[in-house]
């Protein structure tokens, strides 16, 4: 899977930056399970639109929905550069 580009961004008052990215394919269950190797994963499969959230302590939180082709990432400003590199590796090393 690859990141095609940034869809939206926002700065928060509490030292966090929010970025929304479009992916080159829809998010599948294998991708969500892959994320679990990189932090604390919560997956709410029972919802009408199954939602996931991955927390990587001190770096970022990734949120998304099964079947969508976008993810929202909340970065911590102090680790933004390192976190962006890690995010690229995580996404590009996964299957949809």
Jmol script that loads the backbone (N, CA, C; Angstrom):
load data "model"
ATOM      1  N   UNK A   1       0.852  -1.170   0.000  1.00  0.00           N
ATOM      2  CA  UNK A   1       0.000   0.000   0.000  1.00  0.00           C
ATOM      3  C   UNK A   1       0.897   1.232   0.000  1.00  0.00           C
ATOM      4  N   UNK A   2       0.391   2.319  -0.589  1.00  0.00           N
ATOM      5  CA  UNK A   2       1.156   3.562  -0.646  1.00  0.00           C
ATOM      6  C   UNK A   2       0.276   4.748  -0.269  1.00  0.00           C
ATOM      7  N   UNK A   3       0.918   5.786   0.225  1.00  0.00           N
ATOM      8  CA  UNK A   3       0.229   7.048   0.483  1.00  0.00           C
ATOM      9  C   UNK A   3       0.261   7.846  -0.815  1.00  0.00           C
ATOM     10  N   UNK A   4      -0.917   8.215  -1.326  1.00  0.00           N
ATOM     11  CA  UNK A   4      -0.992   8.985  -2.563  1.00  0.00           C
ATOM     12  C   UNK A   4      -0.809  10.474  -2.310  1.00  0.00           C
ATOM     13  N   UNK A   5      -1.236  10.942  -1.168  1.00  0.00           N
ATOM     14  CA  UNK A   5      -1.101  12.362  -0.865  1.00  0.00           C
ATOM     15  C   UNK A   5      -1.877  12.748   0.369  1.00  0.00           C
ATOM     16  N   UNK A   6      -1.656  13.982   0.766  1.00  0.00           N
ATOM     17  CA  UNK A   6      -2.334  14.532   1.939  1.00  0.00           C
ATOM     18  C   UNK A   6      -3.646  15.156   1.481  1.00  0.00           C
ATOM     19  N   UNK A   7      -4.713  14.824   2.193  1.00  0.00           N
ATOM     20  CA  UNK A   7      -6.032  15.333   1.857  1.00  0.00           C
ATOM     21  C   UNK A   7      -6.316  16.613   2.632  1.00  0.00           C
ATOM     22  N   UNK A   8      -5.971  16.617   3.915  1.00  0.00           N
ATOM     23  CA  UNK A   8      -6.249  17.770   4.773  1.00  0.00           C
ATOM     24  C   UNK A   8      -5.268  17.777   5.933  1.00  0.00           C
ATOM     25  N   UNK A   9      -5.120  18.951   6.538  1.00  0.00           N
ATOM     26  CA  UNK A   9      -4.271  19.046   7.716  1.00  0.00           C
ATOM     27  C   UNK A   9      -4.824  20.108   8.650  1.00  0.00           C
ATOM     28  N   UNK A  10      -4.418  20.008   9.915  1.00  0.00           N
ATOM     29  CA  UNK A  10      -4.905  20.928  10.928  1.00  0.00           C
ATOM     30  C   UNK A  10      -3.906  20.947  12.076  1.00  0.00           C
ATOM     31  N   UNK A  11      -3.679  22.103  12.653  1.00  0.00           N
ATOM     32  CA  UNK A  11      -2.832  22.222  13.833  1.00  0.00           C
ATOM     33  C   UNK A  11      -3.726  22.352  15.055  1.00  0.00           C
ATOM     34  N   UNK A  12      -3.342  21.674  16.120  1.00  0.00           N
ATOM     35  CA  UNK A  12      -4.090  21.733  17.365  1.00  0.00           C
ATOM     36  C   UNK A  12      -3.349  22.624  18.364  1.00  0.00           C
ATOM     37  N   UNK A  13      -4.060  23.083  19.345  1.00  0.00           N
ATOM     38  CA  UNK A  13      -3.464  23.940  20.367  1.00  0.00           C
ATOM     39  C   UNK A  13      -2.587  23.162  21.343  1.00  0.00           C
ATOM     40  N   UNK A  14      -2.785  21.878  21.434  1.00  0.00           N
ATOM     41  CA  UNK A  14      -2.099  21.081  22.461  1.00  0.00           C
ATOM     42  C   UNK A  14      -0.804  20.428  21.974  1.00  0.00           C
ATOM     43  N   UNK A  15      -0.207  20.952  20.912  1.00  0.00           N
ATOM     44  CA  UNK A  15       1.066  20.408  20.435  1.00  0.00           C
ATOM     45  C   UNK A  15       0.924  19.212  19.520  1.00  0.00           C
ATOM     46  N   UNK A  16      -0.230  19.064  18.900  1.00  0.00           N
ATOM     47  CA  UNK A  16      -0.441  17.960  17.970  1.00  0.00           C
ATOM     48  C   UNK A  16      -0.770  18.498  16.586  1.00  0.00           C
ATOM     49  N   UNK A  17      -0.448  17.723  15.579  1.00  0.00           N
ATOM     50  CA  UNK A  17      -0.744  18.056  14.188  1.00  0.00           C
ATOM     51  C   UNK A  17      -1.592  16.939  13.603  1.00  0.00           C
ATOM     52  N   UNK A  18      -2.641  17.295  12.899  1.00  0.00           N
ATOM     53  CA  UNK A  18      -3.529  16.295  12.311  1.00  0.00           C
ATOM     54  C   UNK A  18      -3.354  16.312  10.798  1.00  0.00           C
ATOM     55  N   UNK A  19      -3.147  15.130  10.227  1.00  0.00           N
ATOM     56  CA  UNK A  19      -3.020  14.974   8.784  1.00  0.00           C
ATOM     57  C   UNK A  19      -3.963  13.865   8.326  1.00  0.00           C
ATOM     58  N   UNK A  20      -4.597  14.081   7.196  1.00  0.00           N
ATOM     59  CA  UNK A  20      -5.425  13.036   6.592  1.00  0.00           C
ATOM     60  C   UNK A  20      -4.781  12.662   5.268  1.00  0.00           C
ATOM     61  N   UNK A  21      -4.588  11.350   5.062  1.00  0.00           N
ATOM     62  CA  UNK A  21      -3.914  10.855   3.878  1.00  0.00           C
ATOM     63  C   UNK A  21      -4.827   9.961   3.055  1.00  0.00           C
ATOM     64  N   UNK A  22      -4.693  10.068   1.723  1.00  0.00           N
ATOM     65  CA  UNK A  22      -5.389   9.155   0.814  1.00  0.00           C
ATOM     66  C   UNK A  22      -4.421   8.034   0.456  1.00  0.00           C
ATOM     67  N   UNK A  23      -4.914   6.803   0.500  1.00  0.00           N
ATOM     68  CA  UNK A  23      -4.113   5.614   0.190  1.00  0.00           C
ATOM     69  C   UNK A  23      -4.449   5.113  -1.206  1.00  0.00           C
ATOM     70  N   UNK A  24      -3.587   4.285  -1.761  1.00  0.00           N
ATOM     71  CA  UNK A  24      -3.808   3.800  -3.123  1.00  0.00           C
ATOM     72  C   UNK A  24      -4.782   2.630  -3.215  1.00  0.00           C
ATOM     73  N   UNK A  25      -5.286   2.169  -2.083  1.00  0.00           N
ATOM     74  CA  UNK A  25      -6.306   1.112  -2.088  1.00  0.00           C
ATOM     75  C   UNK A  25      -7.129   1.215  -0.809  1.00  0.00           C
ATOM     76  N   UNK A  26      -8.238   0.511  -0.817  1.00  0.00           N
ATOM     77  CA  UNK A  26      -9.097   0.510   0.366  1.00  0.00           C
ATOM     78  C   UNK A  26      -8.438  -0.275   1.491  1.00  0.00           C
ATOM     79  N   UNK A  27      -8.726   0.128   2.703  1.00  0.00           N
ATOM     80  CA  UNK A  27      -8.178  -0.523   3.891  1.00  0.00           C
ATOM     81  C   UNK A  27      -8.883  -1.858   4.098  1.00  0.00           C
ATOM     82  N   UNK A  28      -8.083  -2.909   4.186  1.00  0.00           N
ATOM     83  CA  UNK A  28      -8.614  -4.246   4.435  1.00  0.00           C
ATOM     84  C   UNK A  28      -8.246  -4.728   5.834  1.00  0.00           C
ATOM     85  N   UNK A  29      -8.796  -5.860   6.187  1.00  0.00           N
ATOM     86  CA  UNK A  29      -8.544  -6.423   7.515  1.00  0.00           C
ATOM     87  C   UNK A  29      -7.059  -6.751   7.711  1.00  0.00           C
ATOM     88  N   UNK A  30      -6.372  -7.207   6.667  1.00  0.00           N
ATOM     89  CA  UNK A  30      -4.945  -7.529   6.776  1.00  0.00           C
ATOM     90  C   UNK A  30      -4.130  -6.291   7.138  1.00  0.00           C
ATOM     91  N   UNK A  31      -4.484  -5.143   6.572  1.00  0.00           N
ATOM     92  CA  UNK A  31      -3.795  -3.893   6.891  1.00  0.00           C
ATOM     93  C   UNK A  31      -4.000  -3.533   8.360  1.00  0.00           C
ATOM     94  N   UNK A  32      -5.225  -3.653   8.818  1.00  0.00           N
ATOM     95  CA  UNK A  32      -5.530  -3.322  10.217  1.00  0.00           C
ATOM     96  C   UNK A  32      -4.749  -4.239  11.147  1.00  0.00           C
ATOM     97  N   UNK A  33      -4.719  -5.528  10.856  1.00  0.00           N
ATOM     98  CA  UNK A  33      -3.958  -6.470  11.682  1.00  0.00           C
ATOM     99  C   UNK A  33      -2.460  -6.144  11.651  1.00  0.00           C
ATOM    100  N   UNK A  34      -1.942  -5.732  10.504  1.00  0.00           N
ATOM    101  CA  UNK A  34      -0.542  -5.333  10.350  1.00  0.00           C
ATOM    102  C   UNK A  34      -0.212  -4.166  11.283  1.00  0.00           C
ATOM    103  N   UNK A  35      -1.117  -3.226  11.419  1.00  0.00           N
ATOM    104  CA  UNK A  35      -0.887  -2.072  12.294  1.00  0.00           C
ATOM    105  C   UNK A  35      -0.644  -2.486  13.741  1.00  0.00           C
ATOM    106  N   UNK A  36      -1.264  -3.571  14.162  1.00  0.00           N
ATOM    107  CA  UNK A  36      -1.125  -4.046  15.536  1.00  0.00           C
ATOM    108  C   UNK A  36       0.304  -4.361  15.931  1.00  0.00           C
ATOM    109  N   UNK A  37       1.197  -4.548  14.958  1.00  0.00           N
ATOM    110  CA  UNK A  37       2.609  -4.805  15.250  1.00  0.00           C
ATOM    111  C   UNK A  37       3.362  -3.549  15.663  1.00  0.00           C
ATOM    112  N   UNK A  38       2.728  -2.387  15.561  1.00  0.00           N
ATOM    113  CA  UNK A  38       3.428  -1.121  15.754  1.00  0.00           C
ATOM    114  C   UNK A  38       2.890  -0.256  16.887  1.00  0.00           C
ATOM    115  N   UNK A  39       2.015  -0.800  17.696  1.00  0.00           N
ATOM    116  CA  UNK A  39       1.470  -0.032  18.812  1.00  0.00           C
ATOM    117  C   UNK A  39       0.252  -0.726  19.389  1.00  0.00           C
ATOM    118  N   UNK A  40      -0.546   0.052  20.088  1.00  0.00           N
ATOM    119  CA  UNK A  40      -1.763  -0.464  20.712  1.00  0.00           C
ATOM    120  C   UNK A  40      -2.921  -0.275  19.741  1.00  0.00           C
ATOM    121  N   UNK A  41      -3.483  -1.390  19.300  1.00  0.00           N
ATOM    122  CA  UNK A  41      -4.542  -1.369  18.302  1.00  0.00           C
ATOM    123  C   UNK A  41      -5.893  -1.649  18.947  1.00  0.00           C
ATOM    124  N   UNK A  42      -6.868  -0.815  18.598  1.00  0.00           N
ATOM    125  CA  UNK A  42      -8.271  -1.057  18.961  1.00  0.00           C
ATOM    126  C   UNK A  42      -9.032  -1.183  17.648  1.00  0.00           C
ATOM    127  N   UNK A  43      -9.769  -2.277  17.505  1.00  0.00           N
ATOM    128  CA  UNK A  43     -10.535  -2.523  16.288  1.00  0.00           C
ATOM    129  C   UNK A  43     -11.959  -2.860  16.681  1.00  0.00           C
ATOM    130  N   UNK A  44     -12.876  -2.017  16.268  1.00  0.00           N
ATOM    131  CA  UNK A  44     -14.283  -2.195  16.601  1.00  0.00           C
ATOM    132  C   UNK A  44     -15.008  -2.774  15.386  1.00  0.00           C
ATOM    133  N   UNK A  45     -14.883  -4.079  15.217  1.00  0.00           N
ATOM    134  CA  UNK A  45     -15.410  -4.758  14.035  1.00  0.00           C
ATOM    135  C   UNK A  45     -16.932  -4.873  14.035  1.00  0.00           C
ATOM    136  N   UNK A  46     -17.556  -4.694  15.177  1.00  0.00           N
ATOM    137  CA  UNK A  46     -19.007  -4.865  15.284  1.00  0.00           C
ATOM    138  C   UNK A  46     -19.797  -3.641  14.810  1.00  0.00           C
ATOM    139  N   UNK A  47     -19.119  -2.525  14.539  1.00  0.00           N
ATOM    140  CA  UNK A  47     -19.811  -1.326  14.099  1.00  0.00           C
ATOM    141  C   UNK A  47     -20.256  -1.442  12.645  1.00  0.00           C
ATOM    142  N   UNK A  48     -21.241  -0.646  12.242  1.00  0.00           N
ATOM    143  CA  UNK A  48     -21.693  -0.622  10.856  1.00  0.00           C
ATOM    144  C   UNK A  48     -20.526  -0.313   9.924  1.00  0.00           C
ATOM    145  N   UNK A  49     -19.689   0.622  10.327  1.00  0.00           N
ATOM    146  CA  UNK A  49     -18.451   0.948   9.614  1.00  0.00           C
ATOM    147  C   UNK A  49     -17.305   0.602  10.569  1.00  0.00           C
ATOM    148  N   UNK A  50     -16.745  -0.620  10.474  1.00  0.00           N
ATOM    149  CA  UNK A  50     -15.711  -1.069  11.415  1.00  0.00           C
ATOM    150  C   UNK A  50     -14.543  -0.080  11.500  1.00  0.00           C
ATOM    151  N   UNK A  51     -14.285   0.392  12.700  1.00  0.00           N
ATOM    152  CA  UNK A  51     -13.330   1.459  12.985  1.00  0.00           C
ATOM    153  C   UNK A  51     -12.094   0.899  13.676  1.00  0.00           C
ATOM    154  N   UNK A  52     -10.924   1.477  13.365  1.00  0.00           N
ATOM    155  CA  UNK A  52      -9.714   1.097  14.081  1.00  0.00           C
ATOM    156  C   UNK A  52      -8.968   2.335  14.536  1.00  0.00           C
ATOM    157  N   UNK A  53      -8.159   2.131  15.553  1.00  0.00           N
ATOM    158  CA  UNK A  53      -7.313   3.186  16.099  1.00  0.00           C
ATOM    159  C   UNK A  53      -6.018   2.540  16.573  1.00  0.00           C
ATOM    160  N   UNK A  54      -4.902   3.070  16.106  1.00  0.00           N
ATOM    161  CA  UNK A  54      -3.597   2.597  16.538  1.00  0.00           C
ATOM    162  C   UNK A  54      -2.899   3.734  17.272  1.00  0.00           C
ATOM    163  N   UNK A  55      -2.447   3.460  18.492  1.00  0.00           N
ATOM    164  CA  UNK A  55      -1.689   4.434  19.264  1.00  0.00           C
ATOM    165  C   UNK A  55      -0.242   3.982  19.345  1.00  0.00           C
ATOM    166  N   UNK A  56       0.649   4.824  18.871  1.00  0.00           N
ATOM    167  CA  UNK A  56       2.096   4.607  18.991  1.00  0.00           C
ATOM    168  C   UNK A  56       2.577   5.658  19.984  1.00  0.00           C
ATOM    169  N   UNK A  57       2.881   5.220  21.205  1.00  0.00           N
ATOM    170  CA  UNK A  57       3.198   6.122  22.314  1.00  0.00           C
ATOM    171  C   UNK A  57       4.245   7.158  21.929  1.00  0.00           C
ATOM    172  N   UNK A  58       3.924   8.420  22.188  1.00  0.00           N
ATOM    173  CA  UNK A  58       4.848   9.516  21.957  1.00  0.00           C
ATOM    174  C   UNK A  58       5.044   9.917  20.517  1.00  0.00           C
ATOM    175  N   UNK A  59       4.353   9.261  19.578  1.00  0.00           N
ATOM    176  CA  UNK A  59       4.581   9.563  18.156  1.00  0.00           C
ATOM    177  C   UNK A  59       3.311   9.961  17.405  1.00  0.00           C
ATOM    178  N   UNK A  60       2.334   9.026  17.352  1.00  0.00           N
ATOM    179  CA  UNK A  60       1.130   9.314  16.584  1.00  0.00           C
ATOM    180  C   UNK A  60      -0.012   8.381  16.952  1.00  0.00           C
ATOM    181  N   UNK A  61      -1.185   8.769  16.467  1.00  0.00           N
ATOM    182  CA  UNK A  61      -2.383   7.939  16.519  1.00  0.00           C
ATOM    183  C   UNK A  61      -2.932   7.892  15.102  1.00  0.00           C
ATOM    184  N   UNK A  62      -3.219   6.686  14.635  1.00  0.00           N
ATOM    185  CA  UNK A  62      -3.803   6.495  13.306  1.00  0.00           C
ATOM    186  C   UNK A  62      -5.249   6.046  13.503  1.00  0.00           C
ATOM    187  N   UNK A  63      -6.161   6.679  12.773  1.00  0.00           N
ATOM    188  CA  UNK A  63      -7.575   6.300  12.837  1.00  0.00           C
ATOM    189  C   UNK A  63      -8.076   6.039  11.419  1.00  0.00           C
ATOM    190  N   UNK A  64      -8.963   5.071  11.287  1.00  0.00           N
ATOM    191  CA  UNK A  64      -9.520   4.786   9.973  1.00  0.00           C
ATOM    192  C   UNK A  64     -10.694   3.833  10.048  1.00  0.00           C
ATOM    193  N   UNK A  65     -11.250   3.543   8.882  1.00  0.00           N
ATOM    194  CA  UNK A  65     -12.431   2.693   8.765  1.00  0.00           C
ATOM    195  C   UNK A  65     -12.178   1.629   7.702  1.00  0.00           C
ATOM    196  N   UNK A  66     -12.509   0.391   8.023  1.00  0.00           N
ATOM    197  CA  UNK A  66     -12.394  -0.720   7.079  1.00  0.00           C
ATOM    198  C   UNK A  66     -13.147  -0.375   5.789  1.00  0.00           C
ATOM    199  N   UNK A  67     -12.462  -0.544   4.651  1.00  0.00           N
ATOM    200  CA  UNK A  67     -13.099  -0.294   3.366  1.00  0.00           C
ATOM    201  C   UNK A  67     -12.908   1.118   2.826  1.00  0.00           C
ATOM    202  N   UNK A  68     -12.418   2.041   3.638  1.00  0.00           N
ATOM    203  CA  UNK A  68     -12.155   3.402   3.170  1.00  0.00           C
ATOM    204  C   UNK A  68     -10.738   3.475   2.620  1.00  0.00           C
ATOM    205  N   UNK A  69     -10.440   4.536   1.901  1.00  0.00           N
ATOM    206  CA  UNK A  69      -9.081   4.705   1.363  1.00  0.00           C
ATOM    207  C   UNK A  69      -8.373   5.924   1.962  1.00  0.00           C
ATOM    208  N   UNK A  70      -8.818   6.349   3.134  1.00  0.00           N
ATOM    209  CA  UNK A  70      -8.157   7.448   3.841  1.00  0.00           C
ATOM    210  C   UNK A  70      -7.904   7.053   5.295  1.00  0.00           C
ATOM    211  N   UNK A  71      -6.859   7.660   5.857  1.00  0.00           N
ATOM    212  CA  UNK A  71      -6.580   7.520   7.287  1.00  0.00           C
ATOM    213  C   UNK A  71      -6.333   8.911   7.846  1.00  0.00           C
ATOM    214  N   UNK A  72      -6.619   9.068   9.122  1.00  0.00           N
ATOM    215  CA  UNK A  72      -6.321  10.306   9.828  1.00  0.00           C
ATOM    216  C   UNK A  72      -5.206   9.994  10.813  1.00  0.00           C
ATOM    217  N   UNK A  73      -4.182  10.848  10.828  1.00  0.00           N
ATOM    218  CA  UNK A  73      -3.035  10.650  11.706  1.00  0.00           C
ATOM    219  C   UNK A  73      -2.864  11.892  12.572  1.00  0.00           C
ATOM    220  N   UNK A  74      -2.797  11.675  13.880  1.00  0.00           N
ATOM    221  CA  UNK A  74      -2.539  12.752  14.827  1.00  0.00           C
ATOM    222  C   UNK A  74      -1.107  12.581  15.303  1.00  0.00           C
ATOM    223  N   UNK A  75      -0.251  13.534  14.917  1.00  0.00           N
ATOM    224  CA  UNK A  75       1.167  13.496  15.278  1.00  0.00           C
ATOM    225  C   UNK A  75       1.433  14.340  16.522  1.00  0.00           C
ATOM    226  N   UNK A  76       2.463  13.959  17.269  1.00  0.00           N
ATOM    227  CA  UNK A  76       2.989  14.803  18.343  1.00  0.00           C
ATOM    228  C   UNK A  76       4.052  15.680  17.689  1.00  0.00           C
ATOM    229  N   UNK A  77       3.984  16.994  17.888  1.00  0.00           N
ATOM    230  CA  UNK A  77       4.902  17.917  17.206  1.00  0.00           C
ATOM    231  C   UNK A  77       6.364  17.582  17.450  1.00  0.00           C
ATOM    232  N   UNK A  78       6.696  17.198  18.679  1.00  0.00           N
ATOM    233  CA  UNK A  78       8.097  16.990  19.032  1.00  0.00           C
ATOM    234  C   UNK A  78       8.721  15.773  18.339  1.00  0.00           C
ATOM    235  N   UNK A  79       7.909  14.870  17.810  1.00  0.00           N
ATOM    236  CA  UNK A  79       8.452  13.686  17.125  1.00  0.00           C
ATOM    237  C   UNK A  79       7.945  13.575  15.687  1.00  0.00           C
ATOM    238  N   UNK A  80       7.459  14.679  15.147  1.00  0.00           N
ATOM    239  CA  UNK A  80       6.810  14.672  13.830  1.00  0.00           C
ATOM    240  C   UNK A  80       7.691  14.083  12.728  1.00  0.00           C
ATOM    241  N   UNK A  81       8.917  14.526  12.604  1.00  0.00           N
ATOM    242  CA  UNK A  81       9.785  14.074  11.516  1.00  0.00           C
ATOM    243  C   UNK A  81      10.032  12.568  11.588  1.00  0.00           C
ATOM    244  N   UNK A  82      10.379  12.095  12.768  1.00  0.00           N
ATOM    245  CA  UNK A  82      10.610  10.657  12.970  1.00  0.00           C
ATOM    246  C   UNK A  82       9.331   9.854  12.729  1.00  0.00           C
ATOM    247  N   UNK A  83       8.209  10.379  13.206  1.00  0.00           N
ATOM    248  CA  UNK A  83       6.930   9.689  13.076  1.00  0.00           C
ATOM    249  C   UNK A  83       6.487   9.580  11.621  1.00  0.00           C
ATOM    250  N   UNK A  84       6.712  10.610  10.820  1.00  0.00           N
ATOM    251  CA  UNK A  84       6.341  10.553   9.405  1.00  0.00           C
ATOM    252  C   UNK A  84       7.132   9.470   8.672  1.00  0.00           C
ATOM    253  N   UNK A  85       8.408   9.343   8.988  1.00  0.00           N
ATOM    254  CA  UNK A  85       9.233   8.303   8.366  1.00  0.00           C
ATOM    255  C   UNK A  85       8.733   6.915   8.759  1.00  0.00           C
ATOM    256  N   UNK A  86       8.431   6.739  10.046  1.00  0.00           N
ATOM    257  CA  UNK A  86       7.922   5.453  10.515  1.00  0.00           C
ATOM    258  C   UNK A  86       6.580   5.129   9.866  1.00  0.00           C
ATOM    259  N   UNK A  87       5.701   6.114   9.764  1.00  0.00           N
ATOM    260  CA  UNK A  87       4.391   5.897   9.145  1.00  0.00           C
ATOM    261  C   UNK A  87       4.555   5.398   7.709  1.00  0.00           C
ATOM    262  N   UNK A  88       5.452   6.013   6.952  1.00  0.00           N
ATOM    263  CA  UNK A  88       5.683   5.582   5.570  1.00  0.00           C
ATOM    264  C   UNK A  88       6.137   4.128   5.523  1.00  0.00           C
ATOM    265  N   UNK A  89       7.037   3.756   6.405  1.00  0.00           N
ATOM    266  CA  UNK A  89       7.520   2.362   6.442  1.00  0.00           C
ATOM    267  C   UNK A  89       6.391   1.397   6.794  1.00  0.00           C
ATOM    268  N   UNK A  90       5.562   1.780   7.759  1.00  0.00           N
ATOM    269  CA  UNK A  90       4.454   0.926   8.187  1.00  0.00           C
ATOM    270  C   UNK A  90       3.473   0.719   7.032  1.00  0.00           C
ATOM    271  N   UNK A  91       3.093   1.790   6.367  1.00  0.00           N
ATOM    272  CA  UNK A  91       2.098   1.708   5.295  1.00  0.00           C
ATOM    273  C   UNK A  91       2.664   0.957   4.089  1.00  0.00           C
ATOM    274  N   UNK A  92       3.869   1.303   3.678  1.00  0.00           N
ATOM    275  CA  UNK A  92       4.433   0.687   2.481  1.00  0.00           C
ATOM    276  C   UNK A  92       4.807  -0.776   2.690  1.00  0.00           C
ATOM    277  N   UNK A  93       4.934  -1.207   3.944  1.00  0.00           N
ATOM    278  CA  UNK A  93       5.249  -2.595   4.230  1.00  0.00           C
ATOM    279  C   UNK A  93       4.034  -3.457   4.479  1.00  0.00           C
ATOM    280  N   UNK A  94       2.865  -2.958   4.061  1.00  0.00           N
ATOM    281  CA  UNK A  94       1.630  -3.689   4.365  1.00  0.00           C
ATOM    282  C   UNK A  94       0.867  -4.055   3.100  1.00  0.00           C
ATOM    283  N   UNK A  95      -0.066  -4.969   3.275  1.00  0.00           N
ATOM    284  CA  UNK A  95      -1.038  -5.297   2.238  1.00  0.00           C
ATOM    285  C   UNK A  95      -2.331  -4.588   2.609  1.00  0.00           C
ATOM    286  N   UNK A  96      -3.181  -4.284   1.614  1.00  0.00           N
ATOM    287  CA  UNK A  96      -4.448  -3.622   1.927  1.00  0.00           C
ATOM    288  C   UNK A  96      -5.289  -4.520   2.787  1.00  0.00           C
TER     289      UNK A  96
END
end "model"
wireframe off; spacefill off
backbone 0.3
color backbone group
